C-alpha cells in the first residue's frame, strides 16, 4: 500500500507548497537564497518555483528588494476553511465577552505544526492593548497559545512536540528554560503564561480547549510593561477559565 501512495505523491506540488509555507512562517519577503535555506531545496528549483507562483498570482516581487512575498490570492484558499470551522462560531461570543471584561485583545488560535495561527480576533479597548491580525502566525515555542496546546496533549504527543519546540529554540538561540517553565506551569494549572519570549514587552496568557475534537486555545496577548505577572496569573487567568466554562 505504501508503494501505491508513494507513486501518487507529486513532488513538484509538495515543493511549491513548501515555498508558500516558508513565506507564511517568515511573515516578511524572502529572497530565493533565503527560501532555499528555509526549504532545503536547490536554488535552481526555488527560482523556477517562485517564477511559477508569481505567474499564478500567489507570490509577487517585493517593491523594496529582490525578494518574494505572499499575495492576497492565498486568502481565497483559507477563508472557506475558516468559514467552515464550527468552533469559531461557538467561541466568537466568548471572545467578545472576554475582551469586554478585560479590555485586552482576545484570540482563538489553532496549531499548525510548530506554529499557531490566530483564526479569530477581538481587538481590545485598552490604550495599550496588543493588536493582532487574524491569520497571524507565531512559533508554538514562544506563544502562550502554543504552549497551552502542547500541555493539553496526551503524554506521548506532548513529549514529541515539546522536543521539537526545544530544537526550534536551540537553532534560534531561544530561551529553552523559559519554555520548560511555561510548559510545566501549563501542565500544573491549565494556564500558559509567557512574558517577553516572542518580542520584548509582549506576553500572553492562554488556555487550551478541545471542542468536538477540535484542539485550540483562547489567548490574551498583553503589554508586559502595563500588565504585571500577578495580573496575568490572577484576573486574566480567572477570566480565561470562566470563558472555557461558558463554552462548556
C-alpha positions as CSV (number, residue, x, y, z in Angstrom):
1,X,0.0,0.0,0.0
2,X,2.8,2.4,0.8
3,X,4.3,2.0,-2.7
4,X,0.9,3.0,-4.2
5,X,0.8,6.1,-2.0
6,X,4.4,7.0,-3.0
7,X,3.7,6.6,-6.7
8,X,0.8,9.1,-6.3
9,X,3.0,11.7,-4.4
10,X,3.5,14.7,-6.6
11,X,6.9,16.1,-5.5
12,X,6.6,19.3,-7.6
13,X,3.4,20.2,-5.8
14,X,5.0,19.5,-2.4
15,X,7.9,21.7,-3.3
16,X,5.7,24.6,-4.4
17,X,3.7,24.4,-1.2
18,X,6.9,24.4,0.9
19,X,7.7,27.8,-0.7
20,X,4.3,29.2,0.4
21,X,4.7,27.7,3.9
22,X,8.1,29.3,4.3
23,X,6.8,32.7,3.3
24,X,3.9,32.3,5.7
25,X,6.2,31.4,8.6
26,X,8.6,34.3,7.9
27,X,5.9,36.9,7.6
28,X,8.3,39.0,5.5
29,X,9.7,38.9,2.0
30,X,12.3,36.2,1.3
31,X,14.9,36.1,-1.4
32,X,15.4,32.9,-3.5
33,X,18.5,32.2,-1.5
34,X,16.7,32.5,1.8
35,X,13.9,30.3,0.5
36,X,16.4,27.7,-0.5
37,X,17.9,27.7,3.0
38,X,14.4,27.6,4.6
39,X,13.1,24.7,2.5
40,X,16.3,22.8,1.8
41,X,15.6,22.9,-2.0
42,X,18.2,23.6,-4.6
43,X,18.5,27.3,-5.6
44,X,17.7,26.5,-9.2
45,X,14.5,24.7,-8.1
46,X,13.5,27.6,-5.9
47,X,14.0,30.0,-8.8
48,X,11.6,28.0,-11.0
49,X,9.0,27.7,-8.3
50,X,9.0,31.4,-7.3
51,X,8.7,32.3,-11.0
52,X,5.7,29.9,-11.4
53,X,4.0,31.0,-8.2
54,X,4.4,34.7,-9.2
55,X,3.0,33.9,-12.7
56,X,0.0,32.2,-11.0
57,X,-0.5,35.2,-8.6
58,X,0.3,33.5,-5.3
59,X,3.5,35.5,-4.8
60,X,4.9,38.7,-6.0
61,X,8.3,40.5,-6.0
62,X,8.6,42.9,-3.1
63,X,9.0,46.5,-4.0
64,X,12.0,47.3,-1.8
65,X,14.3,44.4,-2.7
66,X,14.7,41.3,-4.8
67,X,12.6,39.1,-2.6
68,X,9.2,37.4,-2.8
69,X,6.1,37.9,-0.6
70,X,2.6,36.3,-0.5
71,X,-0.4,37.9,-2.2
72,X,-4.0,38.2,-1.1
73,X,-4.8,35.4,-3.5
74,X,-3.7,33.0,-0.8
75,X,-6.6,34.2,1.3
76,X,-9.1,32.7,-1.1
77,X,-7.8,29.3,0.0
78,X,-8.0,30.0,3.7
79,X,-11.3,31.8,4.1
80,X,-13.5,28.8,3.2
81,X,-11.7,26.7,5.8
82,X,-12.3,29.4,8.5
83,X,-16.0,29.8,7.4
84,X,-16.5,26.1,7.9
85,X,-15.0,25.9,11.4
86,X,-17.9,25.5,13.8
87,X,-15.5,26.2,16.7
88,X,-15.1,29.8,15.5
89,X,-18.8,30.4,15.6
90,X,-19.1,29.0,19.1
91,X,-16.1,30.8,20.5
92,X,-16.6,34.3,18.9
93,X,-19.2,35.5,21.5
94,X,-17.0,34.1,24.3
95,X,-14.0,36.2,22.9
96,X,-16.2,39.3,22.7
97,X,-17.3,38.9,26.3
98,X,-13.7,38.2,27.5
99,X,-12.5,41.4,25.7
100,X,-15.3,43.4,27.2
101,X,-14.4,42.1,30.7
102,X,-10.6,42.6,30.5
103,X,-10.1,45.4,27.9
104,X,-7.4,43.2,26.4
105,X,-7.4,41.7,22.9
106,X,-8.6,38.1,22.8
107,X,-7.9,35.5,20.2
108,X,-8.7,31.9,19.1
109,X,-5.6,30.0,18.0
110,X,-5.1,26.7,16.3
111,X,-1.9,24.8,15.9
112,X,-0.2,24.0,12.5
113,X,2.9,22.0,13.1
114,X,5.4,24.2,15.1
115,X,3.3,27.3,14.6
116,X,0.0,28.6,15.8
117,X,-2.4,30.7,13.7
118,X,-5.0,33.2,15.0
119,X,-8.2,32.3,13.3
120,X,-10.4,34.8,15.2
121,X,-9.5,38.0,17.0
122,X,-11.4,40.6,19.1
123,X,-9.4,43.7,19.4
124,X,-9.0,45.2,23.0
125,X,-10.2,48.6,24.1
126,X,-7.3,49.4,26.4
127,X,-4.9,52.0,25.1
128,X,-2.0,49.6,25.4
129,X,-3.9,46.5,24.2
130,X,-1.8,44.4,21.9
131,X,-3.1,44.4,18.3
132,X,-3.3,41.0,16.5
133,X,-4.2,40.2,12.9
134,X,-6.5,37.4,12.0
135,X,-4.3,34.9,10.2
136,X,-1.2,35.9,12.0
137,X,1.2,33.2,13.0
138,X,3.7,32.6,15.8
139,X,6.0,29.7,16.8
140,X,4.4,27.5,19.4
141,X,7.6,27.6,21.5
142,X,7.3,31.3,22.3
143,X,3.5,31.7,22.4
144,X,1.2,31.1,25.3
145,X,-1.4,29.7,22.9
146,X,1.1,27.2,21.6
147,X,2.4,26.1,24.9
148,X,-1.1,25.7,26.3
149,X,-1.9,23.3,23.5
150,X,1.3,21.3,23.9
151,X,0.5,20.9,27.6
152,X,-3.0,19.6,26.8
153,X,-1.8,16.9,24.5
154,X,-1.6,13.2,25.6
155,X,1.8,12.5,27.1
156,X,3.4,10.8,24.1
157,X,2.4,13.5,21.7
158,X,3.4,16.2,24.2
159,X,6.9,14.9,24.6
160,X,7.4,14.7,20.9
161,X,6.1,18.2,20.2
162,X,7.9,19.7,23.2
163,X,11.2,18.2,22.0
164,X,10.6,19.7,18.5
165,X,9.9,23.1,20.1
166,X,13.1,22.9,22.1
167,X,15.1,22.1,19.0
168,X,13.5,25.1,17.3
169,X,14.5,27.3,20.1
170,X,18.0,25.9,20.2
171,X,18.6,26.6,16.5
172,X,17.5,30.2,17.0
173,X,19.1,30.9,20.3
174,X,15.8,31.0,22.2
175,X,15.2,30.6,25.9
176,X,14.7,26.9,26.5
177,X,14.5,27.3,30.3
178,X,11.6,29.8,29.9
179,X,9.8,27.4,27.6
180,X,10.2,24.5,30.1
181,X,8.9,26.6,32.9
182,X,5.9,27.8,31.0
183,X,5.1,24.3,29.8
184,X,5.4,22.9,33.4
185,X,3.2,25.7,34.7
186,X,0.6,25.0,32.0
187,X,0.6,21.3,32.8
188,X,0.0,22.0,36.5
189,X,-2.5,24.8,36.3
190,X,-4.0,24.5,32.8
191,X,-2.9,28.1,32.1
192,X,0.1,29.0,29.9
193,X,1.9,32.3,30.7
194,X,4.7,33.8,28.6
195,X,6.4,37.1,29.1
196,X,8.8,38.7,26.5
197,X,9.8,35.5,24.7
198,X,8.3,36.3,21.3
199,X,9.0,40.1,21.5
200,X,10.3,42.3,24.2
201,X,7.4,43.9,26.0
202,X,4.8,41.4,24.7
203,X,3.4,38.5,26.7
204,X,0.4,36.2,26.7
205,X,-1.9,34.1,28.8
206,X,-3.7,31.2,27.2
207,X,-5.9,28.2,28.0
208,X,-6.3,25.2,25.7
209,X,-9.7,23.8,24.8
210,X,-11.0,20.7,23.0
211,X,-14.4,21.1,21.5
212,X,-15.9,18.3,19.4
213,X,-12.4,17.0,18.7
214,X,-11.0,20.4,17.6
215,X,-7.9,21.4,19.6
216,X,-7.4,25.1,20.0
217,X,-6.5,27.8,22.6
218,X,-8.0,31.1,23.8
219,X,-5.3,33.6,24.3
220,X,-5.0,37.1,25.8
221,X,-1.8,38.9,24.5
222,X,-0.7,41.7,26.8
223,X,1.8,44.5,27.1
224,X,4.1,43.4,29.9
225,X,5.0,47.0,30.7
226,X,1.5,47.6,31.8
227,X,0.2,44.2,32.8
228,X,2.1,42.5,35.7
229,X,2.7,38.8,36.0
230,X,0.4,38.9,39.1
231,X,-2.4,40.2,36.9
232,X,-1.7,37.5,34.3
233,X,-1.8,34.8,37.0
234,X,-4.8,36.3,38.7
235,X,-7.6,38.2,37.0
236,X,-6.7,37.3,33.4
237,X,-6.2,33.6,34.2
238,X,-9.6,33.6,36.1
239,X,-11.2,35.2,33.1
240,X,-9.9,32.6,30.7
241,X,-11.2,29.8,33.0
242,X,-14.6,31.4,33.1
243,X,-14.6,31.7,29.3
244,X,-13.9,28.0,28.9
245,X,-16.6,27.1,31.4
246,X,-19.1,29.2,29.4
247,X,-18.1,27.4,26.3
248,X,-18.9,24.1,28.0
